[in-house]
Amino acid sequence: MPGAVFSQRDEWPSAARPTKHGPPECTTSSKRALGRQDLRLLTGTLPNLKREEAGAKIEAAGGKVSSSVSKKTDYVVAGAEAGSIKLDNAQKLGVKIIDEAELLRLCGV
């Protein structure tokens, strides 16, 4: 579902639905899901999170955020209008491409 755009709140995967307090949070207990070696790249517009928020959640859960794809990249988090060069590089290198809902699931939300 990388790059998926949901126009109606009901279409959002349950893990990605914002609460009345805003988007779901990664908790400290989710550090088990994102190990210190996990490296992620953000590309495109995410449905609920701003890039800075997503990056902060990744770092809070023990991961690292990168600005370019390399063989050391574990995941690319792709939103709407994701950069085609970054996605192409990720595919060539065999890097797993995930969406915001999967990122939040990995964060334990």
Secondary structure, DSSP 8 states (H G I E B T S, - for coil): -TT---SSGGGS-GGG--BTTBS----GGGGGTS-TT-EEEEESB-SS--HHHHHHHHHHTT-EEESS--TT--EEEE-BT--HHHHHHHHHHT-EEE-HHHHHHHTT-
